[in-house]
């Protein structure tokens, strides 16, 4: 079991889930701002992958929360 799984399993009131999801959305928003400012094609691809990773991580936490 990972550290994240332990945190989520022990989160009886949902506070930790909320905190993790908020941090992921905040990090995703920072990447989105960088994308919106413009950058080189190589940097854009890197930032886009990072943005997609935050999206996927958020979805995983939400699906874990639903179970």
C-alpha positions in Angstrom: 0.0 0.0 0.0 1.3 3.4 -0.9 1.5 6.4 1.4 -1.3 8.0 -0.6 -3.5 5.0 -0.1 -2.8 5.0 3.6 -3.8 8.7 3.8 -7.0 8.1 1.8 -7.9 5.0 3.8 -7.5 6.8 7.1 -9.4 9.9 5.9 -12.7 9.5 7.7 -14.1 13.0 7.2 -12.8 13.7 3.7 -10.4 16.5 4.7 -7.3 14.9 3.3 -9.1 14.0 0.0 -10.1 17.6 -0.3 -6.6 18.9 0.4 -5.0 16.5 -2.1 -7.5 17.4 -4.8 -7.1 21.1 -4.1 -3.3 20.8 -4.4 -3.6 18.9 -7.7 -6.0 21.5 -9.2 -3.7 24.3 -8.0 -0.7 22.7 -9.7 -2.7 22.0 -12.8 -3.8 25.7 -12.9 -0.2 26.8 -12.7 0.8 24.6 -15.6 -2.3 25.9 -17.6 -1.1 29.5 -17.0 2.3 28.6 -18.4 0.7 27.0 -21.4 -1.5 30.1 -22.0 1.5 32.4 -21.9 3.1 30.5 -24.7 6.4 28.7 -25.1 8.5 26.7 -27.5 6.9 23.6 -29.0 9.2 21.3 -27.0 8.3 23.1 -23.7 4.6 23.0 -24.8 4.7 19.2 -25.2 6.3 18.8 -21.8 3.8 21.1 -20.1 0.9 19.4 -21.8 2.0 16.1 -20.5 2.3 17.5 -17.0 -1.2 19.0 -17.3 -2.6 15.7 -18.4 -0.8 13.9 -15.5 -2.4 16.2 -13.0 -5.8 15.6 -14.7 -5.2 11.8 -14.4 -4.1 12.0 -10.8 -7.2 14.0 -9.9 -9.4 11.4 -11.5 -7.6 8.6 -9.6 -8.2 10.4 -6.3 -11.8 11.0 -7.1 -12.4 7.3 -8.1 -10.6 6.2 -5.0 -12.9 8.5 -3.0 -16.0 7.1 -4.7 -15.1 3.5 -3.6 
